[in-house]
Amino acid sequence: MKNYFKADIQGRGFFKTYILFFIPIVVLSFFSNPADETRTLFSAIASIADSYLSMLLGFAFFCYAVKSVFFKDEGFLFEGSLGRFAPKALKWLLLSIITLGIYTPWYVRNYINFYLENLSYKNEKGEFQSRAGTLLKYMFLLVYLPVIVLTVIMAFFLIRSSGNFYPESGFLFGAAAVVIVFLILIPFIYFYFLWLINIRFAGYKITFNRSLSETAGFLIVQILLSIITVFIYYPAACVKIFKFLAEGTSLATEAGSEAGSFGFDGPAGKGFGLLWGQALLSIITVGIYGPWAMSKVSSWFISNTFIEGDIKIGE
């Protein structure tokens, strides 16, 4: 039996909060991307502030939207507040920058945990199960180390070809390097999914169960289609990736027996039109339409998501 989530989020109620964040975000974006392409300390600070405010805007929208989300006709309660989240998020962001990204796994883990620890359904809460150190290991082994090796090889190639450098060979080598980096990132993305979708909520274990080969094959096709179509296809890719993740996520009891699985049946064509339509309306209105776009897109994704199985929470 499919148990659908339900959402009817209205953009109108979020407009005032949205504007409070949107205006400074737009102003900061001009300073963070100077017209003369010269990066200064001020533009770097503006870029960090822009990212921080965008994060707070996303959090504020979650606080607003979660009130309109239901499962089995029961609502969710979120006890987190912007006042508690803002200083924590700033600390996590600054630590990630100061440590040159090394703190990022702890940043992501703390970020997810804040949501889960403050979100409840029938008085049941959640907890993120993955360790930050595991993600750091994936980052070093699957991203940093291969990129360092590739950089050394490229430097060696450039030094050896000094004085006999042919533009076409440089282009081919550069293209090959891009392809290799692309292939390197696919395994990392897979292990990141495994790490990210590892949650305990209301007595159930929620995990991602796709294989590496299945995930790699799917992502490569979606990314290539997006690139080939100059990202016109990208919204459809987003819908299909969400569906892929949902259908690859299952629930199990604490004893380990399978209890159900997530699913998503929103048509990719409809999602493609919805995402492009809402994006264009936001652009035409210079971002003013943002709250309605965020609400309609979120409601569509949530309302087409379901859990198949006999899920009993708080019963």
Buried (B, 14 or more C-beta within 10 A) or exposed (E): EEBBBBBEBBBEBBBEBBEEBBEEBEBBBEBBEEEEEEEEEEBEEBBBBBBBBBBBBEBBBBBBBBEBBBBBEEBBBBEBEEEEBBEEBBEBBBBBBEEEBBBBBBBBBBBBBBBBBBBBBBEEBBEBBBBBEBBBBBBEEBBBEBBEEBEEEBEEBEEEEEEEEEEEEBEEBEEEBEEBEEEBBBBBBBBBBBBBBBBBBBBBBBBBBBEEEEBBEBBEEBBEBBEEEEEEBBBBBBBBBBBBBBBBBBBBEEEEEEBBBBBBEBEBEEBBEBBBBBBEBBEEEEBBBBBBBBBBBBBBBBBBBBBBBEBEBEE
